Amino acid sequence: MIFVYAPAGFAAILAFAVAVAASVMFLRNKNLWFDALAVSATEVGLGFLAVNLAAGVVWSYQTRAIWWTWDPAVASALVCGLVYASYLMLRRAVEEPSQRATFSAVWSIFCFIDAPLVTAAVYRWRALHPHRSLWADVAAVSQTALAATTAATLALAAVLLVLRLRQQNTRRQRESARRIAQAM
């Protein structure tokens, strides 16, 4: 499970970092491409966070015979997922594109505040989280395999981000054409 759990969490945090950077760039220059990048990165990050949580739950069951614990790392990752899900809900609630992008950019910056808390929960508030034995477990199997899996996961995240960004840009162009047609 570690070959799914750790790389998925890493990909999620990186995707959220891309989303917050794109949100800041949108607020600086109001280019809707950055808004499309932010929402695409958020969607990809949420997908990888869901994989991370699911793999973590399975790993927890394998190691402790408990499906779910309110461990600080697990609970903070769940809260992070819910906060980012609210970002997507906010985007559905606002109709006008530039207003939606502005509200979403501000909310994305707020959402990212939780990402370092998740990382801190893993490394600082160890509770039941298996971080202490992570490298011992990996050394027994293969650190090279974990590095390869992480690289493959990040490559998959990059491909998904590019595909999702293309879809967002196509949707934005269609929406713009529809608005122009309605105005006539």
Beta strands, then each sheet from edge to edge (+ up, - down):
end
